[in-house]
Amino acid sequence: MMAYNELQANNNNNNNNNNINNNVGGSTAIASKASAPQNIIANAGLSYEDVLNDDFQFDMDGHDVMVFLHIQKTGGTSFGRHLVRDLDLKRPCECQRQRKRCYCFRPHRNENWLFSRYSTGWKCGLHADWTELTSCVDVELDKNEGETAKRRYFYISLLREPISRYMSEYRHVRRGATWKGSRHWCLGRQATAIELPPCYKGKDWLDVDLDQFAGCESNLAANRQTRMLADLALVGCYNKSSMPAHERDRVMLASAKRNLAAMAYFGLTEYQKMSQYIFEETFNLRFAIPFEQHNATISATAVTNLRPDQRRLIEKLNGLDIELYAFAKNLLFQRFEHLKAKDANFAQRFANLGNIFYKQGVTEFNWDSNIEDALSTDH
């Protein structure tokens, strides 16, 4: 927590839940705008504190937009599918057979309320991160809808236990995934080949062994969750010579914690039922299926089979993500307890998550079984 406290001067190591949320939430937009050039305005959206107001309502008939920041190998592919297929809506998303795209329009006009892979496509780049999305979403929706609108944005994301996530990404890359389409856009330009030298020659890294995978210094699998949630403008984008490594890590981790805490919603793959309840209570929307928890994934088995030296190296490579995940877990439990305390019908609600009997054709929702997705370079 040292890095986080250093950048949060008002926190003063106060462990009061409300003070933690107040000091972290709401600072994201200010920090990102101050760090960006005048011609780039980062829109970090409404914070979790904003949606806690008793009179809050996610307004699909207005100009509210949910933005899904999809981090690789966190279960986001499955979650993204269920955002477009299994929410109980006045006007359900229209999904075309054999296509990876759905029309998620507002009840009374053809405008998007969801910005995600399966609704709008990768408009801001393949697996766009916080830095890319906050400077891109508004522009892309204006172009898509042919007009400028004053929208309210609600950022959502998923995180996963870092070592399991890293091993899942390793297995995915070993099967041929590359994510070459990712732009790595920051402060108006893409990262250069000097800033992000390739880890392999040829079209992919097929059959790479784990030691080679972990040995590439420019491999973005390491601390991926921290990097994708941080405002990279604060650390000189992908130019690692802009500041000492320890300072870069400190600033990036603090920024990721601040942005995560300010998000309207985030879930953890390891706490699916809790994550479902928080989503539904935050947005006053209901899934027509229950989230199921099955922890025996292939990557979990792979983690137990690591040599001790491999385990130590992977923990070192993902040290920032490990601290971020601990912070996220604590915050998730705080949010859950807060919402639980406000819910007079909590026991009944929690026991019956996803039980909307009149919606037909839905399937059991299981993040874990979908984390080990079939090979695709855009997962």
ZIZI-V305214 format. One record per pair of residues at least 4 apart in sequence whose C-alpha atoms are under 8 Angstrom apart, sorted by the first residue. I is the first residue (numbers start at 0). J is the second residue. Records with the same first field share a line. If there is no record, write none. Layout:
I=J  J
//
This chain:
0=4  322
1=5
2=6  249  250  252  253
3=7  249  252  253  254  256  257
4=8  10  11  12
6=250  253
7=11  22  23
9=22
10=18  19  22
13=18  19
14=18  19
15=19
16=20  333
17=21
18=22
19=23
20=24  48  260  261
21=25  48
22=26
23=27  256  257  258  260  261
24=46  47  48  257  258  260  261  262
25=29  45  46  48  261
26=30  257  261
27=31  43  257  258  261
28=32  41  42  43  44
29=33
30=34
31=35  41  230  232  233
32=36  39  40  41
34=232  233
35=39  40  41  186  232
36=40  186
39=134  186  187
40=133  134
41=130  133  134
42=133  134  137  152
43=133  152  154
44=151  152  153  154  262
45=49  50  151  152  153  154  261  262  263
46=50  153  260  261  262  263
47=51  260  261  262  263  264
48=52  261  263
49=55  263
50=55  56  263  281  282
51=55  281
56=282  283
57=63  282  283
58=62  63
59=63  64  105  106  112
60=105  106  107
62=112  148  149  150  151
63=112  150  151  152  153
64=111  112  113  114  150  151  152  153
65=112  113  114  152  153  154  155
66=113  114  115  152  153  154  155
67=79  113  114  115  154  155  156
68=115  126  127  128  129  132  154  155  156  157
69=75  76  126  127  128  156  157
70=75  126  128  156  157  158  223  224  227
71=75  126  168  378
72=159  164  167  168  370  371  378
73=157  158  159  164  268  370
74=78  157  268  366  367  369  370
75=79  156  157  366  370
76=80  369  370  378
77=81  365  366  369  370
78=82  366
79=83  115  116  117
80=84  117
81=85  86  364
82=86
83=91  92  94  101  103  117  118
84=91  92  94  361
85=286  287  288  361
86=91  284  285  286  287
87=91  284  285  286  287  358
88=284
89=106
90=104  105  106
91=103
92=101  102  103  104
93=101  102  103
94=98  100  101  102
95=99  100  101
99=117
100=116  117  118  119  120
101=117  118  119
102=111  118  119
103=110  111  112  113  118
104=108  109  110  111  112
105=109  110  111  112
110=144
111=118  119
113=118  119
114=118  119  120  136
115=119  120  121
116=120  121
121=125  126  127
122=136  139
123=127  131  132  135  136  139
124=131  180  181  182
125=178  180  181  182  377
126=181  377
127=131  132  181  182  183  227
128=132  226  227  228
129=133  227  228  229  230
130=134  184  185  227  228  229  230  231  232
131=135  183  184  185
132=136
133=137
134=138
135=139
136=140
137=141
138=142
139=143
140=144
141=145  146  147  148
142=146
153=262  263  264
154=262  263  264
155=262  263  264  265
156=264  265  266
157=265  266  267  268
158=224  265  266  267  268  324
159=163  164  267  268  269  324
160=164  268  269  321  324
161=165  222  317  320  321  324
162=166  302  313  314  317
163=167  298  299  302
164=168  298
165=169  220  221
166=170  298  301  302
167=171  298  370  371
168=172  220
169=173  209  212  220
170=174
171=175  176  371  374
172=176  177  203  204  205  207
173=204  205  206  207  208
174=205  206  374
175=203  204  205  206  374  376
176=203  204  205  374  375  376  377
177=203  204  376
178=376  377
179=376
180=377
182=189  190
183=189  190
184=188  189  190
185=189  190  231  232  236
186=232  236
190=194  195  236  237
191=195  196
192=196  197
194=237  238  239
195=217  237
196=217
197=217
198=215  217  218
199=203  204
200=204
207=211  212
208=212
209=213
210=214  309
211=215
212=218
213=218  312  313  316
219=223
221=316  317
222=226  316  317  318  319  320
223=227  320
224=228  320
225=229  251  252  255  319  320  323
226=231  251  252  255
227=255
228=254  255  256  258  259
229=251  252  253  254  255  256  258
230=234  251  254  255
231=235  236  237  251
232=236
233=250  251
234=238  239  241  242  247  250  251
235=239  241  242
239=243  244  247
242=246  247
243=247
244=248
245=249
246=250
247=251
248=252  319
249=253
250=254
251=255
252=256  319  323
253=257
254=258
255=259  323
256=260  323  326  327
257=261
258=262
259=265  327
260=327  330
263=281
264=277  278  281
265=274  278  331
266=270  271  274  275  278  331
267=271  274  328  331
268=366  367
269=292  294
270=274  292
271=275  290  291  292  366
272=276  289  290  291  292  352
273=277  335
274=278  331
275=279  289  290  352
276=280  335  349  352
277=281  334  335  338
278=282  283  284
279=283  284  285  286
280=284  338
285=353
286=352  353  355
287=353  354  355  356  358  361
288=352  353  354  355  361  362  363  364
289=352  353  354  363  364
290=352  353  363  364  365  366
291=363  364  365  366
292=365  366  367
293=365  367  368
294=299  367
295=299  300
296=300  367  368  371
297=301  371
298=302  371
299=303
300=304
301=305
302=310
305=309  310
306=310
307=311
308=312
309=313
310=314
311=315
312=316
313=317
314=318  321
317=321
318=322
319=323
320=324
321=325
322=326
323=327
324=328
325=329
326=330
327=331
328=332
329=333
330=334
331=335
332=336
333=337
334=338
335=339
336=340
337=341
338=342
339=345
344=348
345=349
346=350
347=351
348=352
365=369
366=370
367=371
372=378
374=378
//
